[in-house]
Amino acid sequence: MTGASLATRVAEGLGDTRLVVVANREPYVHLKHVRRPGLVGRLTGRQPRTSLSWMQPASGLVTALDPVMRACGGTWVAHGSGSGDRETADATGRVAVPPDEPSYTLRRVWLSNREEEGYYYGLANSALWPLCHIAYARPVFDEHDWREYVAVNRRFADTVIDEIGDGPAIVFVQDYHFALVPRMVKTARPDAVVCQFWHIPWPNAEAFRICPWQNEILDGLLGNDLLAFHLQYHCNNFLETVDRTLEARVDRDSFAVHRGGHLTYVKPFPISIDPGLWTPLQPGRDWQKDVAATRRRLRVGDVRLIIGVDRLDYTKGIPERLQAFERMLERWPEWHGQVSLLQVGAPTRDHISRYQALGAEVKMQVTAINKRFGTPRWTPVIYKHEHHTPEDVGAFYRAADVCVVSSLHDGMNLVAKEFIASRSDDQGVLLLSQFTGAARSLADVVPVNPFAPDEFAAAMDEALRMSPDEQARRMRRLRSEVLSHTVYDWAGHLLGEAVRLSGQRR
């Protein structure tokens, strides 16, 4: 399925039903640029000049849903976080998007620093994120953060209710930032179809018990008509959690929860990528020349290249990956001077102390490995703690011999699929953690346990020694899987189910 075919299919199914998407991230961000006068300008009293620009964030969610919203003319409700967002929105926070060809409405919700600190950095990312990822980071449950989370969810819910109007509507809520919104919307508009995709894992019932607000969160999520996870395993965990926590009837035959006269379906819809974004080389361009140019830019010469691309998050297993690479250099000294690890660690959530500590830990590991093994001609670990464009990341993927995804726990992990989509040469080896959702459907990888450094090191060595014929055999099958199950298929199946539920209400 393509973006265009998805948009046509959903728009036809919706008819006069209004689609409202709720997400923390907005599909278009406006940025304000201030140009200050030079010395002569300052002496003559010239004032700073401002200008505005816009950008579309790199996001699989935006990639999938933007064409749908363009076709059906719905509303996207999001936190307005861009420096130029207020200047471009009206008094209610509405702005027509895309900026160059308006076809739907972006409704921005303004949050104070205090609200963002409590709702986003606090409850969402210091409590729910570590609670749902079994990565041995202790959740922080703070009453102040919870109050802000409730208040922000209420503001988003009120905004959604305002946008729905009086007609039929489908509300598509995104992720763990808005666990309470479905119930709030459903209470006000029981006729609306509310569905939600939970982009991260759902833990087992025993783990979730430690959350002080487990009842409220579960009640909020059961306001959905359809609650979707990546995997059936996560659905099973959620149903078990409800069964142990609330007065409700769990129907495991139809994967649904009956509570208070309302029915919530709980189903898996594994997300994917747009493969077209990761195969940007135009026909006729020389693959080897492009790879050589990337290698020159990285200054790696002709050494073998292992790549890791991650947000700098403790769930991604970056310290474990560095430990395994160091162990490989210890056990197989023939790799000295012959292989480098390129680690891209994009900054994220720097406000949170756990992330600051991780950043310091990774830098210390990189320094220690390079000091221990490096030579004037060879840098074992190349660490890029910065954001990169998808074009740059795609070039890194194509220049690498091996890609390592070593998440300690991940709902899906789309880096694995990006690497596969980028390798139209049918070469390269993917090392993939057993604890990712992606590992359920990608069979021709080299599986790794990031908690076992010697086993992990041996897998790296195996990947580097794999023959080109074996690489091609595996990569062709991996590419067939990724190219046939795209982010547009994910959105089409999920929204198609929501449209079906909406039709039943009429």
C-alpha positions in Angstrom: 0.0 0.0 0.0 1.2 3.5 -0.8 0.5 6.8 0.9 -1.9 7.8 -1.9 -3.8 4.5 -1.9 -4.1 4.6 1.9 -5.4 8.2 1.8 -8.0 7.3 -0.9 -9.2 4.1 1.0 -9.5 5.8 4.4 -11.2 9.0 2.9 -13.8 6.8 1.1 -14.5 4.8 4.2 -14.8 7.8 6.5 -17.5 9.5 4.3 -18.8 12.4 6.5 -17.1 11.0 9.7 -14.5 13.5 11.1 -11.1 12.1 11.9 -9.2 13.6 14.8 -5.6 12.5 15.5 -4.2 13.2 19.0 -0.4 13.1 19.4 2.3 14.8 21.4 4.2 15.4 18.2 2.9 17.8 15.6 3.1 17.0 11.9 4.4 20.5 11.0 6.6 22.7 13.2 7.2 26.4 12.6 10.5 27.9 13.6 11.4 31.5 14.3 14.7 32.9 13.2 16.2 36.1 14.6 18.8 37.9 12.5 20.7 40.4 14.6 22.3 43.5 13.0 26.1 43.8 12.7 28.2 46.4 14.4 27.1 49.2 11.9 23.5 48.2 12.3 23.7 48.3 16.1 25.4 51.7 16.0 22.6 53.1 13.8 19.9 51.6 15.9 18.7 48.9 13.5 16.4 46.3 15.1 16.8 42.5 14.8 14.8 41.0 11.9 12.7 37.9 12.4 11.6 35.3 9.8 9.7 32.1 10.0 10.3 28.7 8.4 8.6 25.3 8.8 9.7 21.7 8.9 8.1 18.3 9.0 9.6 16.1 11.8 11.1 12.7 10.8 8.5 10.4 12.1 6.9 7.2 10.9 3.6 8.3 12.4 3.7 11.6 10.5 4.7 9.8 7.3 1.7 7.5 7.5 -1.0 9.8 8.7 -0.2 13.1 6.9 -1.5 11.8 3.5 -4.7 10.5 5.2 -5.3 13.8 6.9 -4.7 15.7 3.6 -7.3 13.5 1.9 -10.0 13.6 4.6 -9.4 17.1 5.9 -9.5 16.2 9.5 -7.8 17.7 12.6 -4.4 16.9 14.2 -4.3 17.9 17.9 -0.7 18.2 19.2 1.6 20.1 21.6 2.7 23.3 19.9 6.5 23.3 20.7 8.1 25.1 17.8 9.6 28.5 18.4 7.4 30.1 15.7 4.2 28.1 16.4 2.3 30.8 18.2 3.0 33.4 15.5 1.5 31.2 12.8 -1.6 29.9 14.7 -4.9 31.8 15.3 -6.3 32.6 18.8 -7.5 29.1 19.3 -4.2 27.5 18.2 -5.5 26.4 14.8 -3.3 26.6 11.7 -4.0 25.2 8.2 -1.4 22.6 7.1 0.6 21.7 5.1 1.9 25.3 5.0 2.5 25.2 1.2 -0.8 23.5 0.3 -3.3 23.6 3.2 -5.8 20.8 3.3 -6.4 20.0 7.0 -6.2 21.6 10.4 -3.4 21.4 13.0 -4.8 22.4 16.5 -2.0 23.3 18.8 -2.2 23.0 22.5 0.1 25.3 24.5 1.8 24.0 27.5 3.8 25.9 30.2 7.2 24.8 31.2 5.8 23.4 34.4 3.1 21.4 32.6 5.7 20.0 30.1 8.1 19.1 33.0 5.4 17.2 34.9 3.4 15.6 32.1 6.1 14.8 29.5 9.4 14.6 31.3 7.9 13.5 34.6 4.9 11.1 34.5 5.2 10.0 30.8 9.0 9.5 30.5 10.2 9.1 34.1 7.3 6.8 35.2 5.4 5.1 32.3 8.4 4.7 30.0 10.7 2.8 32.4 7.6 0.9 33.8 6.7 -0.4 30.4 10.3 -1.2 29.3 11.9 -4.0 31.2 15.3 -2.3 31.1 16.0 -2.3 34.9 15.6 1.5 35.2 13.4 2.3 38.3 10.3 4.3 37.5 9.8 7.6 39.4 6.2 8.1 40.7 5.7 11.7 41.7 2.3 13.0 42.8 3.0 16.4 41.3 3.8 14.8 37.9 0.6 12.8 38.1 -1.5 15.9 38.7 0.1 17.6 35.7 -0.4 14.5 33.5 -4.1 14.5 34.5 -4.5 18.2 33.8 -2.7 18.0 30.4 -4.8 15.0 29.4 -7.9 16.9 30.3 -6.8 19.9 28.1 -6.2 17.6 25.2 -9.5 15.8 25.7 -11.4 19.1 25.8 -9.6 20.3 22.7 -10.6 17.0 20.9 -14.3 17.4 22.0 -14.3 21.0 20.7 -12.9 19.8 17.3 -15.4 16.9 17.0 -18.4 19.2 16.9 -21.8 17.5 16.7 -21.3 15.0 13.9 -19.8 11.5 13.8 -16.1 11.2 14.6 -13.2 8.8 14.9 -10.6 9.9 17.4 -7.1 8.3 16.9 -5.0 8.7 20.1 -1.2 8.1 20.0 0.9 6.5 22.7 1.5 6.6 26.4 1.3 10.4 26.8 -2.5 10.2 26.7 -3.6 7.2 28.7 -6.5 9.2 30.2 -7.8 11.0 27.0 -9.9 8.1 25.7 -12.1 7.8 28.8 -12.5 11.6 29.0 -13.6 11.9 25.4 -15.8 8.8 25.6 -17.6 10.2 28.7 -18.5 13.4 26.8 -19.1 11.8 23.4 -20.1 8.1 23.8 -21.1 8.0 20.1 -17.6 8.8 18.9 -15.3 5.9 18.0 -12.1 6.2 20.0 -9.0 4.1 19.2 -5.4 4.3 20.5 -2.1 2.9 19.5 0.3 2.2 22.4 3.7 2.5 20.7 5.7 0.9 23.6 5.5 -2.5 25.2 3.0 -3.3 27.9 4.6 -5.1 30.9 3.3 -8.1 32.7 0.7 -7.7 35.3 3.0 -8.1 38.3 5.3 -5.4 37.0 2.5 -2.9 36.4 1.2 -3.4 40.0 3.8 -1.0 41.3 2.1 2.0 39.6 0.2 4.0 42.2 -2.4 5.1 39.5 -2.8 1.7 37.8 -6.6 1.8 38.2 -6.9 5.3 36.7 -4.6 4.5 33.8 -6.4 1.2 33.0 -9.8 2.9 33.2 -8.6 5.6 30.9 -7.4 3.1 28.3 -10.6 1.1 28.5 -12.4 4.2 27.3 -11.2 3.1 23.8 -13.3 1.1 21.4 -10.0 -0.3 20.0 -6.7 -0.4 21.9 -3.8 -1.5 19.7 -0.3 -2.8 20.5 2.6 -4.0 18.4 2.4 -7.6 19.5 -0.1 -10.2 20.6 2.2 -10.7 23.6 1.6 -7.1 24.7 -2.1 -7.5 24.2 -2.1 -10.6 26.4 -0.2 -8.7 29.1 -2.7 -5.9 29.0 -5.7 -8.3 29.3 -4.0 -10.1 32.2 -3.4 -6.7 33.9 -7.0 -5.7 33.6 -8.2 -9.1 34.8 -6.1 -8.8 38.0 -6.8 -5.2 38.7 -10.3 -4.1 37.8 -13.8 -5.4 38.0 -14.2 -6.3 34.3 -14.9 -9.3 32.1 -12.0 -10.3 29.9 -13.0 -12.2 26.8 -9.8 -13.9 25.6 -11.6 -15.6 22.7 -12.4 -12.2 21.0 -9.6 -10.3 22.8 -11.9 -7.8 24.4 -12.8 -6.3 27.7 -16.4 -5.7 28.9 -16.7 -3.1 31.6 -19.5 -0.8 32.6 -21.5 -1.7 29.5 -18.7 -0.8 27.2 -16.6 -3.1 25.0 -12.9 -2.5 24.2 -11.1 -4.6 21.6 -7.4 -5.2 22.3 -5.6 -6.2 19.1 -2.0 -6.3 17.6 -1.1 -4.0 14.7 2.7 -4.1 14.3 4.0 -0.8 12.9 6.6 -0.5 10.1 8.3 2.1 7.9 8.0 3.7 4.5 10.7 1.8 2.6 10.8 4.5 0.0 12.4 6.9 2.5 15.4 4.6 2.9 16.2 3.9 -0.8 16.9 7.4 -2.0 19.6 6.5 -4.5 18.4 7.5 -8.0 18.6 5.0 -10.8 21.9 5.2 -12.6 23.9 6.4 -9.6 27.0 4.4 -8.7 26.5 2.6 -5.4 30.2 2.1 -4.8 31.0 5.8 -5.4 28.3 6.8 -2.9 29.6 4.4 -0.3 33.2 5.6 -0.9 32.1 9.2 -0.4 30.4 8.3 2.9 33.5 6.4 4.1 35.7 9.4 3.2 33.4 11.7 5.2 33.6 9.3 8.2 37.4 8.9 7.7 37.3 5.1 8.1 39.4 4.2 5.1 38.8 0.6 4.0 38.1 -1.0 7.5 35.0 -3.1 8.0 32.2 -1.0 9.5 29.6 -1.9 12.2 26.9 0.6 12.8 24.4 1.4 15.6 21.8 4.1 15.2 19.8 5.0 18.3 18.3 7.7 20.4 20.5 7.9 23.5 18.1 6.0 25.6 18.8 3.4 28.2 16.4 0.9 26.6 18.6 0.7 23.5 21.5 -1.3 25.0 24.3 1.0 23.8 26.6 0.3 26.8 26.0 -3.4 26.3 26.9 -3.0 22.6 30.1 -1.2 23.4 31.0 -3.9 26.0 30.4 -6.6 23.4 32.6 -4.8 20.8 35.4 -4.5 23.3 35.1 -8.2 24.2 35.3 -9.1 20.5 38.5 -7.1 20.1 39.9 -9.0 23.2 38.9 -12.4 21.9 39.8 -12.0 18.2 42.8 -9.6 18.0 42.9 -10.2 14.2 40.2 -7.5 14.0 42.5 -4.9 15.4 42.8 -2.2 12.8 40.3 -4.0 10.6 36.9 -3.0 12.0 35.3 0.1 13.5 32.0 0.7 15.3 30.1 3.8 14.2 27.7 4.7 17.0 25.1 7.3 16.3 23.5 8.4 19.5 20.9 11.2 19.0 20.3 13.3 22.1 17.0 12.9 23.7 15.2 13.8 27.0 18.3 15.6 28.3 16.2 17.1 31.1 16.1 13.7 32.9 19.0 12.7 35.1 18.9 9.0 34.0 19.6 10.1 30.4 22.4 12.5 31.5 24.0 9.6 33.4 23.7 7.4 30.3 25.4 10.0 28.1 28.3 10.2 30.5 28.6 6.4 30.7 28.7 6.0 26.9 31.4 8.7 26.5 33.5 7.1 29.1 33.2 3.7 27.4 34.1 5.1 24.0 37.1 6.9 25.4 38.3 3.8 27.3 38.0 1.5 24.2 39.8 4.0 21.9 42.5 4.5 24.4 43.0 0.8 25.0 43.0 -0.4 21.3 43.3 2.7 19.1 46.3 3.6 17.0 47.3 6.8 15.1 45.8 5.1 12.0 42.7 3.5 13.5 39.9 4.6 15.7 37.9 1.6 17.0 34.7 3.5 18.0 33.5 6.6 16.2 30.8 8.2 18.3 28.4 10.8 16.9 26.3 12.3 19.7 24.2 14.5 17.4 21.1 14.5 15.2 21.4 13.4 11.6 19.0 13.7 8.7 17.4 10.6 7.2 19.6 11.1 4.1 22.7 10.9 6.3 21.6 7.9 8.2 20.6 6.1 5.0 24.2 6.8 3.7 25.6 5.3 6.9 23.5 2.2 6.5 24.7 1.6 3.0 28.3 2.1 3.9 28.1 -0.4 6.8 28.9 -4.1 6.7 26.9 -4.9 9.9 24.0 -3.1 11.7 23.5 -3.8 15.4 20.2 -3.3 17.2 20.7 -4.4 20.8 17.7 -3.0 22.6 17.1 -4.4 26.1 13.4 -4.1 25.5 11.6 -2.5 22.5 8.0 -2.4 21.3 9.2 -2.8 17.7 12.4 -1.0 16.7 12.3 0.6 13.3 16.1 1.0 12.8 16.2 -2.7 12.0 13.7 -2.2 9.2 15.4 1.0 7.9 18.7 -0.8 7.5 17.0 -3.6 5.6 15.2 -1.2 3.3 18.4 0.7 2.6 20.2 -2.4 1.3 19.0 -2.8 -2.2 22.4 -4.3 -2.9 21.3 -7.4 -0.9 24.4 -7.1 1.3 25.0 -6.4 4.9 24.1 -8.3 8.1 21.6 -7.4 10.8 22.3 -8.3 14.4 19.0 -8.0 16.2 18.1 -8.2 19.9 15.7 -11.0 20.8 13.9 -8.5 23.0 12.5 -6.3 20.2 9.1 -6.6 18.5 10.9 -6.7 15.1 12.6 -10.0 16.0 9.1 -11.7 15.8 8.9 -11.2 12.0 12.6 -10.9 10.9 13.8 -14.4 10.8 17.0 -14.1 8.8 19.0 -11.9 11.2 21.8 -12.9 13.6 20.0 -12.9 16.9 21.7 -11.5 20.0 21.2 -11.4 23.7 22.5 -8.0 24.8 22.8 -9.2 28.4 25.3 -11.9 27.4 28.5 -10.0 26.4 30.5 -13.1 25.2 27.6 -14.4 23.2 27.1 -10.9 21.8 30.8 -10.6 20.8 30.7 -14.0 19.1 27.7 -12.8 17.1 29.6 -9.7 15.9 32.5 -11.9 14.8 30.1 -14.3 13.0 28.4 -11.4 11.2 31.8 -9.9 10.0 32.8 -13.3 8.6 29.6 -14.1 6.8 30.1 -14.7 3.1 28.5 -12.4 0.5 26.3 -15.3 -0.8 24.9 -15.9 2.6 24.4 -12.2 3.2 22.4 -12.0 -0.1 20.3 -15.0 0.7 19.3 -13.6 4.1 18.9 -10.0 2.9 16.6 -10.9 0.0 14.2 -12.6 2.4 14.4 -9.8 5.0 13.7 -7.2 2.3 10.7 -9.1 1.0 9.2 -8.9 4.5 9.9 -5.2 5.0 8.8 -4.1 1.6 5.5 -6.0 1.8 4.5 -4.7 5.3 4.8 -0.9 5.4 3.7 1.8 7.7 0.9 2.5 5.2 -0.3 -1.1 5.7 -0.2 -0.5 9.4 -2.3 2.7 9.2 -4.7 1.2 6.7 -5.5 -1.9 8.8 -5.8 0.1 12.0 -7.9 2.9 10.6 -9.9 0.4 8.6 -10.9 -1.3 11.8 -11.9 2.0 13.3 -14.0 2.8 10.3 -15.7 -0.6 10.6 -16.5 0.1 14.3 -17.8 3.5 13.3 -20.1 1.9 10.7 -21.6 -0.3 13.4 -22.6 2.7 15.4 -24.9 4.1 12.6 
